[in-house]
């Protein structure tokens, strides 16, 4: 049925979350976050969905959702030297066209979902597609792991035929924070911005760094908000909206009035989760993603805090080398 849906015009059939409880609800389009049962209902209704599986080819070949096409997460990223760097727009356009995606399609992103960090993959691709101009996007909460945990089955191994699209990008500058804009934000009054570090606290404190970063530390004036906070029960699925709102109350007080919030991490992966929850689920205005994050920032000698002395950095490297033997 989903294969049929992939050949139909866009405009997904409405989900009816109250149907199982016998409650009549007004039809509505899929939201940014779909639970497995909601996605299953849409597939059964013949909804016109474009499912994009972000797992590696072997995992995809072993079994994927009906009609899903494969676009491994690595294809949406730059090389290992600087993974967070955006591909040229024309590179993204070629990828989107090769998947048969149109800007009117309802796209559902599916990852492995086996741990909290994995959520950054669909969140980063969601941000990328929205930045490119696509406006009908959803993430399967918890990915394939949640689908299997729900016992829904129905996986396929056949690869669907893809008709390339004629997608044209219209990048939305309001979603992107460039290095120059981040630098400007560091010089602005604190009440006008929040620089949100999505990494584990050891990175923010300068006790750890990404291999591709030049030095440990964080952007001057940033606050620590580890993306793992959104997953209090562990696993790769986000909790209920009420829980997310309670977690978000731990943000700095000025965040509510800030004109902009810039989310960053090492390479824009964990930061995409913070962006997704704040922007798409909690509907906070002015949330941007800094794709290159600390790898890009540290390589250009921009203002940083919590940077250990050179001797401390050398000592840390020696200890790391010794423990890795």
N, C-alpha and C positions, 0 to 999 in steps of 0.2 A: 504493500500500500504506500509506503514511504517512497518507493521508487516511482510510483505513479505521481506522487505529490511533487517530486522533484521536477517533473516535466510541466507542472501547472503554473499559471500566473501567480505572482506574489500575493500575499494577503492571507495569513494563516487563519485557519478556522478558530473561533473563539474557544478558550478554555472555560470550563464550568466547574470551579472548585467546590461548589456546593452541591453538585449533582449526587455524589456518593452519600451525602447526608440527607438527600431528599428535599433540599432547599433550592428554590428557583433563584438564580442569580442572573444579573445582567451580563450579557456577553462582553468579553474583554480580550484584547490582544495579549499574547504572551509577554510577561514582564522580563526584566533583566536576568532574573534568577529563576530557573525552573527546577522543581523537584521531580524525581524520576516518574512518579505517578502522573504528574501533569504532562510530562513529555509523552508518556505512553498513551494518555488520553488523546493528545493532539495527533499522534500517529494513527490511532484507530479511527479518528474522525476524518482522516485524509487531508490533514492540514498541509498547506504548501510550505514545507520547511526545507531549508538547506542545512543539513547537518555536516559539520566539519570536525573530523576526528584529528586531534593534535598529537596523538601518540606515535611512536615509531612504527615503521612499516610492518615489522613482525607482529607487534601487538595488534595492529589493525587487521592484518591478514588472518589472525587466529580467531577473530570474531568482532564485529562492529555493529552498531545500530543500523536498522534498515535504511538503505539509501545513502548512508554516510560516505563522504569522500575523505581521503587522507591527505593531510597537509601538516607534517610533523612540525612541532614547535620551532625546531632549529631553522626551518625555512623562513621564519618570520624575524629572525635575529641576524646580527652580523657575526663575524667569526669570533673564535675564542679570545682573540687579542682584545676585543672591545665589544662584547655581546650586546650591550645596551644601545649602541649606536644605531640610529635609524638607517634602514636601507634607503637608497634613492627612491623618490616617489614612483618613478617609472618601474622600479623593481617590484614594488608592492603591487602596482597595477598589473604587471604581467602575472604575478602569482594569483591575484584575485580573479583575473580573467580566466586563467587556466583551470580554476575551480568551478567556473560557470556561475560565479556570484554576480548579482546585479544589486544596485543600490536600493531597489524596492523589495528585495527578498527578506524574509524572516530567517536569519542565520542563527543556528544553535551550535555553540562551541562545546566540545567534549574532550576532556583530558583523562588521564589515568585516575586521578582523584584519590590516590592512596596515602597522601600525607598533606599537611597544611601548606607546605611550600609549593606543592604542585598546583595549587589554585592560582598562583601567579602566572601560569602559562595561559589559561583561557582569559584571565583578566588582562594580560598584556596584549593578546590578540584582539580582544574586545575593544580595548582602548585604540589600538592601531586601526581597526576597521571603522570605528566611530570617527577618529581623526581624519580618515580618508574620505568620509562623507556618507557612510552607511548608517542608517538610523533605526534599523529593526534587528536588534541583537539580543541574544540570550545566552546564558551559561547553564549547563546542566550541573546543578549543585552536587558536588562530590564525584562528578565524572562517572566513568565506567564502574568504579568501585561501588558507588551508591546504587547504580542500576543493578549490579549483581547482588548486593546486599539485600535489595528489595525483592529479589527472586523473580524479576520480570522476564528474563530470558528473551527469546525471539531474536537472537543475534544472527547475523549473516556473515558469509565469507566471500560472497560474490562482489566484484568491483563494479559499481554502476558506471554507465556510459556518461561522459561529461561533454556537454556542448559549451565550448568557450563563450564567454560573455563579451560585451563591449563596454565594460565598466570604465567610467571616467572619474578620476579622483577630484575631490573638492576639499583639500585639507582645511581643517578647522583650527585656526591659530589659537583659539580660546582654550583648547585642551592641552596645548604643548607649552612647556616651559623650556626655553633655550638657556644655554649657559649664561649668555649676556643678561637675560631676564632674571635668572637666579642671582647673579651678582648684583643687579639693581635692587633686588628684594633684600639682600643682606644689608644694604645701606639705607633701607626704608625704616620708618618707625615700626616697632614691634606690633603695635596695634593695627597696622595695615597689612600684615602678612604672617603666615605660619609656615616655617620650613620643617616638614615632617620627615624624620629619618625612620624608615620602615625596617631597618636592620635589627638583629639582636643587639642587646645593650652593649655587649663587648666591642662591637664595631663602633658604636657611637662614642664609647669611652676611649677609643684609640688602642684597645688591647688586642684587636684583631683587624685584619684587612683582607680584601679580595686580592688574589694573586696578581691581577692585572692593574691594581691601583698602585700609584707611586708611593704613597705613604698612608699610614693609618690616621684616623681622626674623622672629623665630620665637618659639614659646612658651618661656617661661623653663624651663630644665632639660631641654630636648629634645635628642635626638641626631639626626644626619644619617644617613638611610638611603634614598637615592634609589631609587625604585621601578624605575628602569631597570637596576639591578644584576641583577634577575632575568632579564634578556634579554641575556646576554653575546654571543650571536651576532646580535643585532639581530632585525628582524622582529617579528611580533606573536604568536608562539607561545612558551610557556614551555618550558624545557629539561627534561631527565629529572629525576626526584626526587633522584637522587644529586647532581646539579649544584645543585639548589635547596638541599639540606642543606649543601653546602659553602659556598654563598653566605651562608646564614643563620648560619654560624659566625662571620661578621664582625660580628654584633650584639654589643652590650655584654655583658660576662660576666654581669652581674646579671640579664639578660633571662631566663636559664634559671630563676632562682629568684623572679622578680618575680611578685607576686600579680596584676598586670594590665599589659597593654600597650595603649596608646592610639595608634592610627594616625591621622595627620592630614596634610593638604597645604594647598592653597589653598581648594578647594571639595569635598573628599571624593572626588575622582575617582582621582587617583594613589594616594591612601591606601587605596582599596578594593583595589588590587592587592596592597599589602603585607598588608592584612587577609586577603585570600583565600589567599595563599600560606602565611602563618604559621598561620592558623586551620584552613583546610580541607584543605590539602595536607600541611603539616608537623605538624598537630594539636597546636599549642601552646595551652595553656589560657589563659583570661582575656584574649583579644585582643578589643578593642573598636574601633569606628570613630567618629570625631568628624565627623559629616556636614558641618557648617558650616565647620569648619577655620579657616584663618587669616582668611578674609573675615569670618566671624562674630566671631572672637576679637579682631581688631584694631578692629572697630567698637564694641566694648564696653570699650575701654581696659584690657584685662587685661594681666597682667605679661608683658613681652616682653624678649628679649635680641637683640643684634646689630642694634639700631635705629640707623641713621645719624643724625647731627645734622640739624637742620632745614636748615641751609645746604647740607649734602651732598645731602639729598633734592632740594632745589630745583635744584642743579647737575645732578643726574642727570636730572631732568625736562627741563631745558633741552637737555641732550645728546640725550635721546631724541627730543625735538621736532625738533631740528636734523637728526638722522639720518633721521627719517621723511619729510623733505621730498623 
